[in-house]
Amino acid sequence: MDPLMSQGIELMVVGMGVVFVFLVVLVGITTLMSALVQRFGQAPATPAAVPGASQTRSAPDVPSAAVIKAIEKAVRQHRQSSQS
């Protein structure tokens, strides 16, 4: 075999070996870090309730009635313009 070809194949094998070893080490370190965090990590502290705060407030993800009506009107208008 040509010496240049054998050097190319040798370089390819060494390069692929280095990448494989790096990925194995990376997976091992990531697994170890995950296990350490699960074992020693603490749950985030929940904020204490503020005295005098309204307990009947709706969730922040729920839009107000005015917003819902505006969305319904926009959807109705869009459907009417799409049909014509």
JOKAFEN-V693626 format. One record per backbone hydrogen bond with DSSP energy under -1.0 kcal/mol. CO is the residue of the C=O (numbers start at 1). NH is the residue of the N-H. E is the energy in kcal/mol with one decimal. If there is no record, write none. Layout:
((CO,NH,E) (CO,NH,E))
This chain:
((2,6,-2.2) (3,7,-2.1) (4,8,-1.9) (5,9,-2.3) (6,10,-2.4) (7,11,-2.5) (8,12,-2.1) (9,13,-2.5) (10,14,-2.4) (11,15,-2.5) (12,16,-2.6) (13,17,-2.1) (14,18,-2.4) (15,19,-2.2) (16,20,-2.3) (17,21,-2.6) (18,22,-2.4) (19,23,-2.4) (20,24,-2.2) (21,25,-2.4) (22,26,-2.5) (23,27,-2.4) (24,28,-2.3) (25,29,-2.6) (26,30,-2.4) (27,31,-2.4) (28,32,-2.3) (29,33,-2.7) (30,34,-2.3) (31,35,-2.3) (32,36,-2.3) (33,37,-2.5) (34,38,-2.3) (35,39,-1.8) (36,40,-3.0) (37,41,-2.1) (50,53,-1.8) (59,62,-1.4) (64,68,-2.1) (65,69,-2.3) (66,70,-2.0) (67,71,-2.2) (68,72,-2.5) (69,73,-2.3) (70,74,-2.2) (71,75,-2.5) (72,76,-2.5) (73,77,-2.4) (74,78,-2.3) (75,79,-2.5) (76,80,-2.1) (77,81,-2.1) (78,82,-1.8) (79,83,-1.5))
